[in-house]
C-alpha cells in the first residue's frame, strides 16, 4: 500500500507544533509495518538545508500561475523516509515561520502557497505519470492541504481516496471567495454546500466536505468538534459526515523521546527507578535556568505555545499561590506578546522561583520534561496534546484539564486502578490552583509520588497502536473506492 503524507511541516525539517511531530513520526511507523509511506512538503529554506536530497528533480511547469515549480526527491535526515520537496521559489523561499511574516500576521498569499501544495498533491494522486510512484491514499493534514480533495472532486477523479486529519479545528484557512479563481477551483464550489464558511472560503471546510475520511488526533476531540460548543460552526457538517469522522490518539517517537538514551538529558531516567535520574536532571535544569538550588521542592514545567487555548492566563493567575506553596516553575515557549510579557514579569517578581526562556529550544524542552516533577497542561481545548505524552514517558506527572486528548491519555489519581496524573474539570484559575495543591501534596508523599511516576512511564504512547488504526482506515478507504 502506498500512502502520500501531504503536510505543511514535518520534524526535523520544519516544526511549529504537534503537526510537525506527527508528520515526521507517523510515516516512519507505517513504513515499519510494510506501508510505503512518503512525504510531500514545501521546499522551505530550512527543509532544503536539512533534507538528504538525491539531486533528482521533476519539472512541473507552472501549475498555479505563481512561478515554475519542481519536485526534489530525497529522504528525511534521521529516518530515511522518502520525501519530495515542492520547490517554487516565489512561494516558499522565505525564512522563519512557514505561515507568518511575524507573530500574529500571516503571509497574505498563503492561499496560493498552500493551494499550490494541494494542487500538486492532487496531481500526484490523479496522474500515474507525474512521478514513478502513485499513492493508493492521500493523507492530508490541516487546512493547508484541505484543497487536495476539492481539486480531485473538481477534476472528477474518483481515486485515490483522501484521508483528512484535523490537528486543530480553530485554524480554518479563511480567505475571500475571490481566491477560487486564483487557485483554479470552480465557482460551483463557492456555496454553503461547498467551501463557503460564513461568507468566506475555508481550506479546512474543503477537507471536511470532500475527503472520504476525516480523522482527528484523539477520540474525545472527535466528539467535541461535533458539538456547538466545540465545532466552530462546522459541527453540523461534521455530524452530517457521520461515521466518516473518527479520532485516533497521536503517538510519540520512542527514539527521539527516550529517557534512557536522550542526549539532551543530564542523566538517564530509569522507568523502574526514576527518582535518581529525575533529581539529577532537576538540578541541571535549575542551574541552567537560574532557579534556587538550596531546597528540594516541587518543580513544575511549562512547555507550550503562549496562547489563550493553552490556558496561559490560568497559569499567570496561579503563579503567586504556586510560589507561596513552595513550588518552582520553569517555562519554555513563545506566542502572544502579552503572555510573553506577563510571564517575564512573573519571573522578575519571583527570582529563583520562576524562570522563563522565550523561544523554541528542542534541547531545553527535553530537559524540562526530564527535570520537572509535574508538567502543566491546563488547556481550554486540546485536540491531542503531545506535551503530556512526553511528560509521562519522562516521569513528569501531568497536571491537565479534562478535555480532548488530555482526557484520553491521562488517568486521574482517584481511578480505581491507579492514576497517572492530576486532572481538573473547569478552565478557571481556582481549579488549576486546586490541582497544583494536589500536586504539591503528592510531591511530599514520596512513595506515592514514585508509584505514579512508574505507572506513567509504563504506559505505551508510541505509534504502535495508532499506526495500526490508521492502516485499518486506509484499507477500508481503498476497499470502498470505486
N, C-alpha and C positions, 0 to 999 in steps of 0.2 A: 504494500500500500504506500502510495506517495502522498505526502502532505506538505503543502507550502504554507509556512507561517508568514503572514503579511503584517508587519508591525512598524511602528514609528520609532521604536527603541529596543535595544537588546543588550544586556550586560554581557561582556565588559566593553562593548564598542561604544554604547551611549546609554545613559540611565538617568531618569529624573525621579523614578519611583518604582512601585511594585511591578508595573507592566514590564519594565526593563529586566527585572529579575526573572519573571515568568517566561518571557520570550527568549531569554538566554538559556534557561534551565530545562523547560519542558521539552523542546525538541531533542535535547540530549537524552532525556529519559525515554522518549519514544523510540529513538534510534537503538537504545539498548534492548528494546523489545521487538526489534525487527521492522520497525516502521522507517521508511526512507523520508525523514522529515528534513526540510531545508528552509532557509530563512531568506526573505526579501526585505531589504531595509534601505532607506535613503542613504546616499553616499555623503554624509556629513564629514567635515574635515577630521574629526576625532575617529570616526569609523574607518575612514580611508587610512589613517596612520596606524590603527591598531589591528585591522584585519590582516590575515595572511592571504594576499591576493596572488592569483596564479599568473597574471599577466594577460589572460584571455578576456576579450570583451566582445559584446554582441551589440551592434548598432541597431537602434530603434527608430531612427529618424527623429521627427518632431511630433510625438503623439498628441500633444495637447496645445501646440502652438505657442509654447513658452520657451523653446530652445531645444537644441539637439540633445538627445538622451541616449544612454547606452547602459547595458548591464555588465558589471565587472564581476567575474567569477572568483571565488576564494573560499576561505574557511574561517570559522571562528578561531581566535588565537589560542584558547585554552582547551576546547573540546574537539576541535577539528570538524565540527558540524558544517556541512556545505552551506554556502552563503552566496547570494547575489546582492551587490550594492547597486542601487539605481542612481546613476550619475547624470545629473543635469545641473551644470554649474550655476545658472541663474537662480535655480530653486534651492539648492542645498549647500552651496559653498558659503556658509555663514557660521561663525564661531559662536560658542556659548550655548545657551539653552536652545534645544531644537524647535521650540514652539514660540518663544518670546524674544522681542528686541531687548527688553529689560523686564524685571518683575512687574507683573500686572498689565503688560502691554504685549498682546500677540502680534506676530507678523501679520500685516494686513492681507498678504497674499497666501495665507495658509490654505485657503480653499483650492488654490492652484497647486501648491506644493504637495498636498495630500490627495488632491484629485488626480494628479499625475501618478502618484504611487498606486492609487486604487485602479486607475485605468490600465497601467502596465501589469498589475497582478491579474486583472480580468483577462487581458490579452494572453498572458502565460497559461491561464486555465483554459481559455476557449480555443486557442490555437496550438496544435501539436507541433508546428514547425518553428515557433519562436525560439525555443531552446531544445536541446536534445533530451528533454525530460519533461513529463507532463503530470501535473498533480491530479490525484483522484479526489482530493478535498482541498479547498482553500480555507485556511483557518485565519480569520481576520480579527483584529484587536482594536477596540475602541473607535471613536468617531473618525479618527484619521484614516481608517480603512473601511468605513461604513459604506462608501460609494461602490465598493467592489461588486456586491450582488446587484446594485442598481444598474451598473454597466451591463452585467450579464443579462438582466431582465430586459433592458433596452435593446440588446442585440438579439434577443430570442434564444439565448444559449441555455439549454437545459442542464448541461454539465460544464464543469464539475459542481457538486453541491458546495454551499458555503456554510461554515460554522462561524458565527459572530459572537465574540466574547466581550461582555461589558465588564470592564475593570472598575469604572466609576461612572454612574449614570449622570452625575452632575456636570460632566464635561460633554456637552452635546454637539459641539461643532456647528454653531449657528451663524448663518450668513443670509444676505438678502437674496430674494428669488432670482435676481438677475444673473447670479453665478451659474445657473444651469446652462445658459448659452455659452458661457466662458469655458465650462469643463465638458461640454458636449453631451449633456443629458437632455432628453426630450421634454417638451412642455407638458405632456400628459402626466408626468411625474410630479408636477408642481402642487397639486391639490392635497386636501386633507387625507385622501386615501393613498397618497404617495409620500413626498418628502416634507410637506409643509407642517410646521410646528409653530403655532401662534404667529402666523404671518411670515415666518422665515423658513429657510431650508435648513434641515438638520442632518449632518452626517451620521449622527447616532441613530436617528429615526430611520435613515436609509437602511442601515444594517438590520435593525429590528424588523422593518417592513418586508425586506426582500430576501434575507438569509433563510436557508432551510432549517437551521437550528440556531437558537440563541442560548448561550450559557453565561452565567455569572460565576464569580470566583468564590462563592460559598452558598450552601443551600438556604440559610436564613436570609441572606441578601436577595436571593431569587424570589423569596416570598415577600420581602419588604417592598421591593420595587413594583409589585403588583397591587399595592395599596395606595389610596390617595395621599397618605402621609409621606410615603417614600418614593412615589412614582414620578414626581416632577412633571405631571401632566401626560406622561406616557403609560400610566398604569392601565388605562383602558385597552390600548393596543397590546400591551404585554399580556393582559388577561385574554384578549382575543386570540393571541398566538397559542394559548393553551399548553399542551404537552410539548410544544416545540421549545419551551423555556425551561431550563433546569439550572441547577447550581452544583459546581464541583469545587471543593475546597482546594485552594492553592497548596503547593508543597514548597520545600526549600531544597537547595542543592547541598547534599551532605559532604561534598568535597570542599566547597567554599566555606560552609559553616560546620566546622569540625572542631569541637572544643579540645580534643586530644592532640590535634596537629596544626592548629591555626597559628601561622607565623605572626599574626597581629597581637597575640596574647603574650603577656609576660610570663605565664606558666600554663601548662595544660590543666584542664579540668576533667577529673575522672568521674564519670557518671555514678560509679559505685561509692565514691567518697569525694563529693565535690567541695567540701569545706576548705581544705588547704589551697587548692587551686583558685577558688573564689577569693580567698583572703589575699593571696599574692597579687592577683590582678587588681584587687581593690586598692591596695597600697600603691601599685604602679600608676593607676589612674589618678589617685589623689595627688601624687607628686606631679604628674603631668599637667593637671588642671588647677593646681594650687589650692586644693582643699586641705583642711586641717588634718594633720596626721596623728594628733595627740590622743585621740579617743576612738574606740571601736563602737561606732554607732551605725544604724542602718543607712545604706546608700541607695538612693533612688536614681534611676536613669531615665532620661527622656531623649529618644532619637526619633525625630519627627519633622514633617513639614509644619511650619508655623502658620497654620490657617485655622479658621473657626471650626471646620469639620473635625479637626483633631482634638478639640476641647482645650486649646491652649489657654483660653480665658479662665477655664475652671482651675487649671494649674496655677495661674497667676493669683487667683483668689485663695488658693490653698497653701501657697508657699509660707506665709507667716506662721500658720499652725504647724506646718511640717517642721520648720526650724525650731519652733517652741518645743515640739515633741522630741527633739534631739536627732533629727534626720539631716542627711546631706543630700544634695541634688546636683547631678551632672547632666548638662543639657547640650545636645548637638542638633543643629538643623538650621533651616532658613525658610523664609516665606514672606508673609506680610510684614512690612516695615514697622507697623505699630507693635506687633507682637515681638519682633526682634528688639525694639527699643525698650519695651516694658520688661522683658526678660533680662536684658542687660542692666536695667535699673535695679531689678531684684537682686542680681548678683552683686551689684555695687553696695546695696543696703545690707547684704549678708555675706561679707567677705569671709572666705574659708569654709562657708557652709553651702553656698550656691555658686556654681561655676558654669560658664557658657562658652561654647565655640560656635560662632555663626558661620554656616557654610556646609559644604559636603566634604566628608573625610571618611573614606572607607575603613582605614586603619582604626580611627577613633570609634567608629560605630561598632566594630567588633570588640574593641577593648571595653567599651561601656557595657556591652552585653556580658562580657566575661567578668567584669568587676562588680556590677550592680547586684544588690540583694533583691531589689524589686525594680520593675520597669513599668512606667506609667503609659497607659494607652486609653485615655478617657474619652474616646471619640463620640461625637454626636451620631455619626453613622460610619460604618466601616465595611466596605464590600467584602474584603477578606482580612487584610492586615497581615503583614509578614513579621512586623516587629515582635509581636507576642510569640510567634513560632520560633524566631531566633532566640528570644529570651528563654523559653522553655528548654531549648536544646543546650543553652549555656548555663543553666542552673540559676537563672534570674526569674523570680516569681512575678508573673504579670498581674498588674492591677488594672482591670479593664471594665468598661461599661458593657452591659449585656445588649449587644447589637451585632448584626451581620456575622462576619467570620469570627469575631471575638467570642460570640455566643457559641459558635460551633467548635471552637478549639480550646477554650479554657474552661475547666471544670471547677465550679465553686467549691470552696473549702468545706462547706457543710454537706457535700454529696455523700451518700452512704458508703460509697466505695473509696472515698478519699479524694480530695480535690487537688488541683494543680495551680490554682491562682485565686485572686480575690476579685469578686465580681459585684458591681453595684448597678442599680437599675436606672436612675434618672440623671439627666445631664445638668446637675446642679453642683455648685461648689461644696455645699454641706454634705452631699452624697459622696463626693470624692474625699472630703476630709474624713468622713466615717471610714471609707475604705483604707485610707492612709493610716488611720488609727489601728485598724485591724492588722495592717502590715507591721506596724511598729510593735504591737503586742506579740505577733508571731515571731518577729526577729529575736525577741528576748526569751523565747521558748526554744532553745537550741535543738533539742531532739525533734520537736515538731517541724521546725524550720528545715532541718536536713531531710526529713521524710518527704516534705512537699517538694523540695528540690529534686530528690531522687525520682519521685513519681513523674515530675515534669520532664526530666531528662530521658526517662524511659519511653515516652510517647514517640511514635513514629510519624513525623510530619514530612518525611521525604516524599519525592514524587512517585514512589512505588504504587500506592493505591490510586492516586489521582490519574496517573498516566494510563492505567488500565481502564478507568472510567471513560477517559477521552477516546481510547481505542474502540470501546464498545459503541460509543456515539458515532465515530467515523464509520464504522462498519454498517450501522443502521442507516446512515445517510447514503452510503454507496448502494446498499441494497434497495433503497426506496427510489433512487434517482431513475428517471426514465431512460 
